[in-house]
C-alpha cells in the first residue's frame, strides 16, 4: 500500500525568506502524481503544485517549486520569499488512480 | 476555475437526529466525488468514493449504514449522517473529480457539531 510521510509537524520561517517542507512516499508503481495542498485557517483546500512522476523536470508555480527525486521517493516543497499569507497547513499527497493518499501535514508559521 | 460548493457550512444538531450535507460541482460534471473527514490538527481521512448512479465505495472502518452517500447526478452528491452522536462531530470535506483535466477540486467543508 502507498504511504506518504511528512516528518515536520511544524516549520517556521521569517517573512521574505525561503523554507522547504519535506515529503517522502512509498509506492511500487511507476506512474503516479504528487501534490502539495495548502489548507489555510478557512480550511479550504487549495492546490499549490502538482508533479507527474513521468516528468523529470521539477514543477514550479511562481514562488513555489518542488524538488522531485523519484528514485529516493522524495517530494519537497520550496517556498521562496515567504509571505504572511503563506501561513497554513501544507499537505503532501500521492495519487495513482483516483484516490489521494495524504501525509499528516506540516504547519507553516510565518514570522513577521 | 472549477468550483465545488458544500451546504451547509455549519450545522448543529441533537443526538439521534440525521443530518444531510450536500456537495455540488458548480461548473463541471463530476463522475466521481469523494467524502473526507478531518479531525482537528489532523490530515484528511477518506470515508468513501461515490460514482454517479452507482453505490458508494466505503473505506474500511466506515459504517455505510451510518454515513449514507447518494451521488444522484453528475453535479450532486449527498452525505447523510444518520442517528448522529457526539462522536460524529467533525469537519467533513467533499471533493469532485473533473475528468477533462484529471483534477480534484475541494468544497469548503462542513462543520458538524452533535450535542
Interface residues (C-beta under 8 A of the other chain):
Chain A: X42 X43 X44 X45 X46 X47 X50 X91 X98 X99 X100 X102 X103 X104 X105 X107
Chain B: X32 X34 X38 X41 X42 X43 X44 X46 X49 X91 X93 X95 X97 X103 X104 X106 X108 X109
